Amino acid sequence: AEELRAQQVVDEFKADMGMAEADEPLGQESVEEETIDVPEDEEIEEPSKTIGKQRNKSE
């Protein structure tokens, strides 16, 4: 049940992002957002790695 709820929140968030980016039919949006989500995750990971490296250097 919790997983389903989390998925709904993510879907709603993605829908909001899609609406802000472009006015497209919801059906198309869902497919596009899924494809866009993969690169976004990678981009979010990269800064984390950079921050980790910076912390190591500081210590």
N, CA, C, O and CB atoms as a CASP TS submission, in Angstrom:
PFRMAT TS
TARGET T0000
AUTHOR 0000-0000-0000
METHOD Language model
MODEL 1
PARENT N/A
ATOM      1  N   ALA     1       0.844  -1.204   0.000  1.00  0.00           N
ATOM      2  CA  ALA     1       0.000   0.000   0.000  1.00  0.00           C
ATOM      3  C   ALA     1       0.876   1.250   0.000  1.00  0.00           C
ATOM      4  O   ALA     1       0.598   2.212  -0.716  1.00  0.00           O
ATOM      5  CB  ALA     1      -0.953   0.008   1.230  1.00  0.00           C
ATOM      6  N   GLU     2       1.942   1.229   0.812  1.00  0.00           N
ATOM      7  CA  GLU     2       2.829   2.401   0.876  1.00  0.00           C
ATOM      8  C   GLU     2       3.491   2.643  -0.473  1.00  0.00           C
ATOM      9  O   GLU     2       3.609   3.782  -0.926  1.00  0.00           O
ATOM     10  CB  GLU     2       3.906   2.215   1.970  1.00  0.00           C
ATOM     11  N   GLU     3       3.924   1.551  -1.113  1.00  0.00           N
ATOM     12  CA  GLU     3       4.587   1.697  -2.419  1.00  0.00           C
ATOM     13  C   GLU     3       3.637   2.354  -3.411  1.00  0.00           C
ATOM     14  O   GLU     3       4.025   3.255  -4.154  1.00  0.00           O
ATOM     15  CB  GLU     3       5.060   0.318  -2.958  1.00  0.00           C
ATOM     16  N   LEU     4       2.389   1.893  -3.416  1.00  0.00           N
ATOM     17  CA  LEU     4       1.396   2.455  -4.335  1.00  0.00           C
ATOM     18  C   LEU     4       1.238   3.943  -4.070  1.00  0.00           C
ATOM     19  O   LEU     4       1.195   4.739  -5.008  1.00  0.00           O
ATOM     20  CB  LEU     4       0.035   1.731  -4.191  1.00  0.00           C
ATOM     21  N   ARG     5       1.151   4.323  -2.811  1.00  0.00           N
ATOM     22  CA  ARG     5       0.963   5.734  -2.459  1.00  0.00           C
ATOM     23  C   ARG     5       2.162   6.549  -2.950  1.00  0.00           C
ATOM     24  O   ARG     5       1.993   7.623  -3.528  1.00  0.00           O
ATOM     25  CB  ARG     5       0.779   5.902  -0.921  1.00  0.00           C
ATOM     26  N   ALA     6       3.363   6.036  -2.718  1.00  0.00           N
ATOM     27  CA  ALA     6       4.571   6.737  -3.165  1.00  0.00           C
ATOM     28  C   ALA     6       4.540   6.886  -4.680  1.00  0.00           C
ATOM     29  O   ALA     6       4.879   7.945  -5.208  1.00  0.00           O
ATOM     30  CB  ALA     6       5.854   5.979  -2.717  1.00  0.00           C
ATOM     31  N   GLN     7       4.135   5.834  -5.381  1.00  0.00           N
ATOM     32  CA  GLN     7       4.083   5.880  -6.843  1.00  0.00           C
ATOM     33  C   GLN     7       3.114   6.969  -7.289  1.00  0.00           C
ATOM     34  O   GLN     7       3.381   7.689  -8.251  1.00  0.00           O
ATOM     35  CB  GLN     7       3.661   4.505  -7.427  1.00  0.00           C
ATOM     36  N   GLN     8       1.991   7.088  -6.589  1.00  0.00           N
ATOM     37  CA  GLN     8       1.013   8.120  -6.948  1.00  0.00           C
ATOM     38  C   GLN     8       1.632   9.503  -6.797  1.00  0.00           C
ATOM     39  O   GLN     8       1.469  10.359  -7.666  1.00  0.00           O
ATOM     40  CB  GLN     8      -0.258   8.002  -6.074  1.00  0.00           C
ATOM     41  N   VAL     9       2.333   9.718  -5.709  1.00  0.00           N
ATOM     42  CA  VAL     9       2.956  11.024  -5.463  1.00  0.00           C
ATOM     43  C   VAL     9       3.953  11.329  -6.573  1.00  0.00           C
ATOM     44  O   VAL     9       3.986  12.440  -7.101  1.00  0.00           O
ATOM     45  CB  VAL     9       3.659  11.055  -4.075  1.00  0.00           C
ATOM     46  N   VAL    10       4.768  10.332  -6.924  1.00  0.00           N
ATOM     47  CA  VAL    10       5.766  10.521  -7.982  1.00  0.00           C
ATOM     48  C   VAL    10       5.066  10.838  -9.297  1.00  0.00           C
ATOM     49  O   VAL    10       5.470  11.748 -10.021  1.00  0.00           O
ATOM     50  CB  VAL    10       6.662   9.260  -8.133  1.00  0.00           C
ATOM     51  N   ASP    11       4.003  10.075  -9.605  1.00  0.00           N
ATOM     52  CA  ASP    11       3.269  10.306 -10.854  1.00  0.00           C
ATOM     53  C   ASP    11       2.703  11.725 -10.872  1.00  0.00           C
ATOM     54  O   ASP    11       2.792  12.422 -11.883  1.00  0.00           O
ATOM     55  CB  ASP    11       2.128   9.265 -11.023  1.00  0.00           C
ATOM     56  N   GLU    12       2.126  12.146  -9.760  1.00  0.00           N
ATOM     57  CA  GLU    12       1.560  13.498  -9.699  1.00  0.00           C
ATOM     58  C   GLU    12       2.651  14.536  -9.924  1.00  0.00           C
ATOM     59  O   GLU    12       2.459  15.504 -10.659  1.00  0.00           O
ATOM     60  CB  GLU    12       0.862  13.741  -8.341  1.00  0.00           C
ATOM     61  N   PHE    13       3.794  14.326  -9.286  1.00  0.00           N
ATOM     62  CA  PHE    13       4.903  15.265  -9.429  1.00  0.00           C
ATOM     63  C   PHE    13       5.356  15.312 -10.884  1.00  0.00           C
ATOM     64  O   PHE    13       5.578  16.388 -11.439  1.00  0.00           O
ATOM     65  CB  PHE    13       6.080  14.871  -8.505  1.00  0.00           C
ATOM     66  N   LYS    14       5.491  14.133 -11.499  1.00  0.00           N
ATOM     67  CA  LYS    14       5.913  14.071 -12.902  1.00  0.00           C
ATOM     68  C   LYS    14       4.896  14.796 -13.777  1.00  0.00           C
ATOM     69  O   LYS    14       5.267  15.530 -14.693  1.00  0.00           O
ATOM     70  CB  LYS    14       6.076  12.598 -13.366  1.00  0.00           C
ATOM     71  N   ALA    15       3.619  14.587 -13.491  1.00  0.00           N
ATOM     72  CA  ALA    15       2.572  15.237 -14.282  1.00  0.00           C
ATOM     73  C   ALA    15       2.702  16.752 -14.157  1.00  0.00           C
ATOM     74  O   ALA    15       2.577  17.472 -15.147  1.00  0.00           O
ATOM     75  CB  ALA    15       1.160  14.771 -13.825  1.00  0.00           C
ATOM     76  N   ASP    16       2.950  17.232 -12.947  1.00  0.00           N
ATOM     77  CA  ASP    16       3.126  18.678 -12.744  1.00  0.00           C
ATOM     78  C   ASP    16       4.302  19.178 -13.577  1.00  0.00           C
ATOM     79  O   ASP    16       4.190  20.190 -14.269  1.00  0.00           O
ATOM     80  CB  ASP    16       3.350  19.004 -11.238  1.00  0.00           C
ATOM     81  N   MET    17       5.414  18.479 -13.510  1.00  0.00           N
ATOM     82  CA  MET    17       6.591  18.887 -14.272  1.00  0.00           C
ATOM     83  C   MET    17       6.258  18.904 -15.760  1.00  0.00           C
ATOM     84  O   MET    17       6.594  19.856 -16.466  1.00  0.00           O
ATOM     85  CB  MET    17       7.785  17.941 -13.992  1.00  0.00           C
ATOM     86  N   GLY    18       5.603  17.859 -16.230  1.00  0.00           N
ATOM     87  CA  GLY    18       5.248  17.770 -17.645  1.00  0.00           C
ATOM     88  C   GLY    18       4.356  18.934 -18.054  1.00  0.00           C
ATOM     89  O   GLY    18       4.559  19.533 -19.110  1.00  0.00           O
ATOM     90  N   MET    19       3.372  19.254 -17.226  1.00  0.00           N
ATOM     91  CA  MET    19       2.463  20.353 -17.551  1.00  0.00           C
ATOM     92  C   MET    19       3.240  21.657 -17.665  1.00  0.00           C
ATOM     93  O   MET    19       2.990  22.454 -18.569  1.00  0.00           O
ATOM     94  CB  MET    19       1.352  20.481 -16.487  1.00  0.00           C
ATOM     95  N   ALA    20       4.172  21.875 -16.761  1.00  0.00           N
ATOM     96  CA  ALA    20       4.945  23.116 -16.768  1.00  0.00           C
ATOM     97  C   ALA    20       5.824  23.180 -18.016  1.00  0.00           C
ATOM     98  O   ALA    20       6.051  24.254 -18.575  1.00  0.00           O
ATOM     99  CB  ALA    20       5.811  23.228 -15.491  1.00  0.00           C
ATOM    100  N   GLU    21       6.318  22.007 -18.448  1.00  0.00           N
ATOM    101  CA  GLU    21       7.235  21.990 -19.592  1.00  0.00           C
ATOM    102  C   GLU    21       6.492  22.133 -20.920  1.00  0.00           C
ATOM    103  O   GLU    21       6.900  22.917 -21.777  1.00  0.00           O
ATOM    104  CB  GLU    21       8.048  20.699 -19.593  1.00  0.00           C
ATOM    105  N   ALA    22       5.403  21.380 -21.093  1.00  0.00           N
ATOM    106  CA  ALA    22       4.725  21.409 -22.392  1.00  0.00           C
ATOM    107  C   ALA    22       3.261  21.034 -22.243  1.00  0.00           C
ATOM    108  O   ALA    22       2.892  20.281 -21.342  1.00  0.00           O
ATOM    109  CB  ALA    22       5.413  20.462 -23.383  1.00  0.00           C
ATOM    110  N   ASP    23       2.426  21.565 -23.134  1.00  0.00           N
ATOM    111  CA  ASP    23       1.002  21.236 -23.134  1.00  0.00           C
ATOM    112  C   ASP    23       0.758  20.066 -24.074  1.00  0.00           C
ATOM    113  O   ASP    23       0.504  20.261 -25.262  1.00  0.00           O
ATOM    114  CB  ASP    23       0.146  22.461 -23.550  1.00  0.00           C
ATOM    115  N   GLU    24       0.834  18.851 -23.543  1.00  0.00           N
ATOM    116  CA  GLU    24       0.611  17.667 -24.374  1.00  0.00           C
ATOM    117  C   GLU    24      -0.457  16.802 -23.730  1.00  0.00           C
ATOM    118  O   GLU    24      -0.700  16.913 -22.528  1.00  0.00           O
ATOM    119  CB  GLU    24       1.925  16.861 -24.569  1.00  0.00           C
ATOM    120  N   PRO    25      -1.100  15.941 -24.512  1.00  0.00           N
ATOM    121  CA  PRO    25      -2.102  15.031 -23.936  1.00  0.00           C
ATOM    122  C   PRO    25      -1.486  14.185 -22.825  1.00  0.00           C
ATOM    123  O   PRO    25      -0.317  13.808 -22.903  1.00  0.00           O
ATOM    124  CB  PRO    25      -2.699  14.116 -25.030  1.00  0.00           C
ATOM    125  N   LEU    26      -2.267  13.892 -21.801  1.00  0.00           N
ATOM    126  CA  LEU    26      -1.741  13.152 -20.646  1.00  0.00           C
ATOM    127  C   LEU    26      -1.129  11.821 -21.072  1.00  0.00           C
ATOM    128  O   LEU    26      -0.073  11.440 -20.567  1.00  0.00           O
ATOM    129  CB  LEU    26      -2.853  12.911 -19.616  1.00  0.00           C
ATOM    130  N   GLY    27      -1.773  11.114 -21.985  1.00  0.00           N
ATOM    131  CA  GLY    27      -1.253   9.813 -22.425  1.00  0.00           C
ATOM    132  C   GLY    27       0.175   9.934 -22.918  1.00  0.00           C
ATOM    133  O   GLY    27       1.048   9.179 -22.491  1.00  0.00           O
ATOM    134  N   GLN    28       0.417  10.877 -23.812  1.00  0.00           N
ATOM    135  CA  GLN    28       1.767  11.072 -24.357  1.00  0.00           C
ATOM    136  C   GLN    28       2.724  11.482 -23.244  1.00  0.00           C
ATOM    137  O   GLN    28       3.856  11.004 -23.177  1.00  0.00           O
ATOM    138  CB  GLN    28       1.761  12.141 -25.481  1.00  0.00           C
ATOM    139  N   GLU    29       2.259  12.365 -22.379  1.00  0.00           N
ATOM    140  CA  GLU    29       3.097  12.890 -21.300  1.00  0.00           C
ATOM    141  C   GLU    29       3.686  11.753 -20.465  1.00  0.00           C
ATOM    142  O   GLU    29       4.891  11.709 -20.219  1.00  0.00           O
ATOM    143  CB  GLU    29       2.284  13.840 -20.402  1.00  0.00           C
ATOM    144  N   SER    30       2.818  10.832 -20.032  1.00  0.00           N
ATOM    145  CA  SER    30       3.268   9.746 -19.163  1.00  0.00           C
ATOM    146  C   SER    30       4.448   9.011 -19.794  1.00  0.00           C
ATOM    147  O   SER    30       5.453   8.767 -19.126  1.00  0.00           O
ATOM    148  CB  SER    30       2.114   8.763 -18.881  1.00  0.00           C
ATOM    149  N   VAL    31       4.335   8.660 -21.060  1.00  0.00           N
ATOM    150  CA  VAL    31       5.410   7.918 -21.729  1.00  0.00           C
ATOM    151  C   VAL    31       6.666   8.778 -21.787  1.00  0.00           C
ATOM    152  O   VAL    31       7.767   8.297 -21.520  1.00  0.00           O
ATOM    153  CB  VAL    31       4.982   7.485 -23.160  1.00  0.00           C
ATOM    154  N   GLU    32       6.497  10.049 -22.136  1.00  0.00           N
ATOM    155  CA  GLU    32       7.666  10.935 -22.257  1.00  0.00           C
ATOM    156  C   GLU    32       8.343  11.096 -20.898  1.00  0.00           C
ATOM    157  O   GLU    32       9.563  10.975 -20.791  1.00  0.00           O
ATOM    158  CB  GLU    32       7.250  12.324 -22.820  1.00  0.00           C
ATOM    159  N   GLU    33       7.560  11.365 -19.874  1.00  0.00           N
ATOM    160  CA  GLU    33       8.137  11.581 -18.542  1.00  0.00           C
ATOM    161  C   GLU    33       8.948  10.367 -18.110  1.00  0.00           C
ATOM    162  O   GLU    33      10.025  10.514 -17.532  1.00  0.00           O
ATOM    163  CB  GLU    33       7.029  11.876 -17.509  1.00  0.00           C
ATOM    164  N   GLU    34       8.434   9.157 -18.387  1.00  0.00           N
ATOM    165  CA  GLU    34       9.170   7.948 -18.002  1.00  0.00           C
ATOM    166  C   GLU    34      10.538   7.936 -18.670  1.00  0.00           C
ATOM    167  O   GLU    34      11.540   7.612 -18.032  1.00  0.00           O
ATOM    168  CB  GLU    34       8.375   6.675 -18.382  1.00  0.00           C
ATOM    169  N   THR    35      10.583   8.287 -19.948  1.00  0.00           N
ATOM    170  CA  THR    35      11.856   8.279 -20.672  1.00  0.00           C
ATOM    171  C   THR    35      12.780   9.360 -20.123  1.00  0.00           C
ATOM    172  O   THR    35      13.983   9.143 -19.976  1.00  0.00           O
ATOM    173  CB  THR    35      11.626   8.489 -22.187  1.00  0.00           C
ATOM    174  N   ILE    36      12.217  10.515 -19.823  1.00  0.00           N
ATOM    175  CA  ILE    36      13.038  11.630 -19.329  1.00  0.00           C
ATOM    176  C   ILE    36      13.558  11.315 -17.923  1.00  0.00           C
ATOM    177  O   ILE    36      14.634  11.772 -17.540  1.00  0.00           O
ATOM    178  CB  ILE    36      12.218  12.957 -19.320  1.00  0.00           C
ATOM    179  N   ASP    37      12.789  10.530 -17.154  1.00  0.00           N
ATOM    180  CA  ASP    37      13.152  10.276 -15.758  1.00  0.00           C
ATOM    181  C   ASP    37      14.516   9.609 -15.631  1.00  0.00           C
ATOM    182  O   ASP    37      15.243   9.879 -14.675  1.00  0.00           O
ATOM    183  CB  ASP    37      12.097   9.410 -15.094  1.00  0.00           C
ATOM    184  N   VAL    38      14.877   8.743 -16.573  1.00  0.00           N
ATOM    185  CA  VAL    38      16.151   8.012 -16.443  1.00  0.00           C
ATOM    186  C   VAL    38      17.340   8.974 -16.472  1.00  0.00           C
ATOM    187  O   VAL    38      18.154   8.938 -15.549  1.00  0.00           O
ATOM    188  CB  VAL    38      16.293   6.965 -17.574  1.00  0.00           C
ATOM    189  N   PRO    39      17.479   9.827 -17.482  1.00  0.00           N
ATOM    190  CA  PRO    39      18.607  10.761 -17.486  1.00  0.00           C
ATOM    191  C   PRO    39      18.587  11.668 -16.253  1.00  0.00           C
ATOM    192  O   PRO    39      19.642  11.985 -15.703  1.00  0.00           O
ATOM    193  CB  PRO    39      18.586  11.611 -18.762  1.00  0.00           C
ATOM    194  N   GLU    40      17.413  12.079 -15.823  1.00  0.00           N
ATOM    195  CA  GLU    40      17.321  12.966 -14.658  1.00  0.00           C
ATOM    196  C   GLU    40      17.939  12.301 -13.438  1.00  0.00           C
ATOM    197  O   GLU    40      18.680  12.939 -12.690  1.00  0.00           O
ATOM    198  CB  GLU    40      15.853  13.345 -14.373  1.00  0.00           C
ATOM    199  N   ASP    41      17.638  11.017 -13.233  1.00  0.00           N
ATOM    200  CA  ASP    41      18.200  10.300 -12.087  1.00  0.00           C
ATOM    201  C   ASP    41      19.722  10.325 -12.153  1.00  0.00           C
ATOM    202  O   ASP    41      20.389  10.563 -11.146  1.00  0.00           O
ATOM    203  CB  ASP    41      17.686   8.842 -12.043  1.00  0.00           C
ATOM    204  N   GLU    42      20.266  10.082 -13.332  1.00  0.00           N
ATOM    205  CA  GLU    42      21.724  10.066 -13.481  1.00  0.00           C
ATOM    206  C   GLU    42      22.295  11.444 -13.144  1.00  0.00           C
ATOM    207  O   GLU    42      23.326  11.547 -12.480  1.00  0.00           O
ATOM    208  CB  GLU    42      22.127   9.647 -14.925  1.00  0.00           C
ATOM    209  N   GLU    43      21.633  12.483 -13.597  1.00  0.00           N
ATOM    210  CA  GLU    43      22.120  13.844 -13.339  1.00  0.00           C
ATOM    211  C   GLU    43      22.128  14.126 -11.839  1.00  0.00           C
ATOM    212  O   GLU    43      23.042  14.772 -11.327  1.00  0.00           O
ATOM    213  CB  GLU    43      21.246  14.888 -14.078  1.00  0.00           C
ATOM    214  N   ILE    44      21.108  13.641 -11.142  1.00  0.00           N
ATOM    215  CA  ILE    44      21.027  13.881  -9.699  1.00  0.00           C
ATOM    216  C   ILE    44      22.155  13.131  -8.991  1.00  0.00           C
ATOM    217  O   ILE    44      22.691  13.613  -7.993  1.00  0.00           O
ATOM    218  CB  ILE    44      19.642  13.442  -9.140  1.00  0.00           C
ATOM    219  N   GLU    45      22.514  11.955  -9.504  1.00  0.00           N
ATOM    220  CA  GLU    45      23.571  11.156  -8.874  1.00  0.00           C
ATOM    221  C   GLU    45      24.920  11.859  -8.991  1.00  0.00           C
ATOM    222  O   GLU    45      25.702  11.860  -8.040  1.00  0.00           O
ATOM    223  CB  GLU    45      23.646   9.756  -9.514  1.00  0.00           C
ATOM    224  N   GLU    46      25.196  12.449 -10.138  1.00  0.00           N
ATOM    225  CA  GLU    46      26.521  13.039 -10.386  1.00  0.00           C
ATOM    226  C   GLU    46      26.905  14.082  -9.328  1.00  0.00           C
ATOM    227  O   GLU    46      27.990  13.977  -8.756  1.00  0.00           O
ATOM    228  CB  GLU    46      26.552  13.682 -11.773  1.00  0.00           C
ATOM    229  N   PRO    47      26.066  15.077  -9.045  1.00  0.00           N
ATOM    230  CA  PRO    47      26.436  16.061  -8.023  1.00  0.00           C
ATOM    231  C   PRO    47      26.740  15.386  -6.684  1.00  0.00           C
ATOM    232  O   PRO    47      27.648  15.812  -5.971  1.00  0.00           O
ATOM    233  CB  PRO    47      25.311  17.092  -7.847  1.00  0.00           C
ATOM    234  N   SER    48      25.988  14.338  -6.337  1.00  0.00           N
ATOM    235  CA  SER    48      26.229  13.640  -5.076  1.00  0.00           C
ATOM    236  C   SER    48      27.657  13.105  -5.053  1.00  0.00           C
ATOM    237  O   SER    48      28.363  13.254  -4.056  1.00  0.00           O
ATOM    238  CB  SER    48      25.211  12.486  -4.877  1.00  0.00           C
ATOM    239  N   LYS    49      28.080  12.483  -6.148  1.00  0.00           N
ATOM    240  CA  LYS    49      29.438  11.940  -6.214  1.00  0.00           C
ATOM    241  C   LYS    49      30.455  13.072  -6.075  1.00  0.00           C
ATOM    242  O   LYS    49      31.463  12.924  -5.384  1.00  0.00           O
ATOM    243  CB  LYS    49      29.660  11.168  -7.546  1.00  0.00           C
ATOM    244  N   THR    50      30.193  14.189  -6.724  1.00  0.00           N
ATOM    245  CA  THR    50      31.126  15.323  -6.650  1.00  0.00           C
ATOM    246  C   THR    50      31.224  15.809  -5.209  1.00  0.00           C
ATOM    247  O   THR    50      32.318  16.078  -4.713  1.00  0.00           O
ATOM    248  CB  THR    50      30.672  16.482  -7.586  1.00  0.00           C
ATOM    249  N   ILE    51      30.080  15.922  -4.537  1.00  0.00           N
ATOM    250  CA  ILE    51      30.086  16.393  -3.151  1.00  0.00           C
ATOM    251  C   ILE    51      30.885  15.416  -2.293  1.00  0.00           C
ATOM    252  O   ILE    51      31.652  15.836  -1.427  1.00  0.00           O
ATOM    253  CB  ILE    51      28.631  16.547  -2.604  1.00  0.00           C
ATOM    254  N   GLY    52      30.710  14.116  -2.528  1.00  0.00           N
ATOM    255  CA  GLY    52      31.444  13.108  -1.769  1.00  0.00           C
ATOM    256  C   GLY    52      32.940  13.284  -1.947  1.00  0.00           C
ATOM    257  O   GLY    52      33.692  13.208  -0.975  1.00  0.00           O
ATOM    258  N   LYS    53      33.381  13.517  -3.173  1.00  0.00           N
ATOM    259  CA  LYS    53      34.811  13.703  -3.441  1.00  0.00           C
ATOM    260  C   LYS    53      35.321  14.948  -2.718  1.00  0.00           C
ATOM    261  O   LYS    53      36.399  14.925  -2.125  1.00  0.00           O
ATOM    262  CB  LYS    53      35.075  13.817  -4.966  1.00  0.00           C
ATOM    263  N   GLN    54      34.547  16.037  -2.767  1.00  0.00           N
ATOM    264  CA  GLN    54      34.968  17.277  -2.112  1.00  0.00           C
ATOM    265  C   GLN    54      35.119  17.049  -0.609  1.00  0.00           C
ATOM    266  O   GLN    54      36.064  17.548   0.002  1.00  0.00           O
ATOM    267  CB  GLN    54      33.952  18.417  -2.389  1.00  0.00           C
ATOM    268  N   ARG    55      34.205  16.306  -0.018  1.00  0.00           N
ATOM    269  CA  ARG    55      34.264  16.046   1.425  1.00  0.00           C
ATOM    270  C   ARG    55      35.539  15.268   1.736  1.00  0.00           C
ATOM    271  O   ARG    55      36.214  15.555   2.725  1.00  0.00           O
ATOM    272  CB  ARG    55      33.001  15.258   1.910  1.00  0.00           C
ATOM    273  N   ASN    56      35.872  14.293   0.906  1.00  0.00           N
ATOM    274  CA  ASN    56      37.079  13.493   1.129  1.00  0.00           C
ATOM    275  C   ASN    56      38.304  14.398   1.129  1.00  0.00           C
ATOM    276  O   ASN    56      39.176  14.268   1.987  1.00  0.00           O
ATOM    277  CB  ASN    56      37.220  12.390   0.049  1.00  0.00           C
ATOM    278  N   LYS    57      38.368  15.308   0.173  1.00  0.00           N
ATOM    279  CA  LYS    57      39.531  16.203   0.070  1.00  0.00           C
ATOM    280  C   LYS    57      39.623  17.084   1.320  1.00  0.00           C
ATOM    281  O   LYS    57      40.716  17.308   1.840  1.00  0.00           O
ATOM    282  CB  LYS    57      39.438  17.088  -1.213  1.00  0.00           C
ATOM    283  N   SER    58      38.486  17.580   1.801  1.00  0.00           N
ATOM    284  CA  SER    58      38.485  18.453   2.981  1.00  0.00           C
ATOM    285  C   SER    58      39.080  17.708   4.173  1.00  0.00           C
ATOM    286  O   SER    58      39.888  18.260   4.920  1.00  0.00           O
ATOM    287  CB  SER    58      37.045  18.941   3.309  1.00  0.00           C
ATOM    288  N   GLU    59      38.671  16.445   4.345  1.00  0.00           N
ATOM    289  CA  GLU    59      39.186  15.660   5.478  1.00  0.00           C
ATOM    290  C   GLU    59      40.631  15.315   5.181  1.00  0.00           C
ATOM    291  O   GLU    59      41.286  14.656   5.988  1.00  0.00           O
ATOM    292  CB  GLU    59      38.334  14.359   5.725  1.00  0.00           C
TER
END
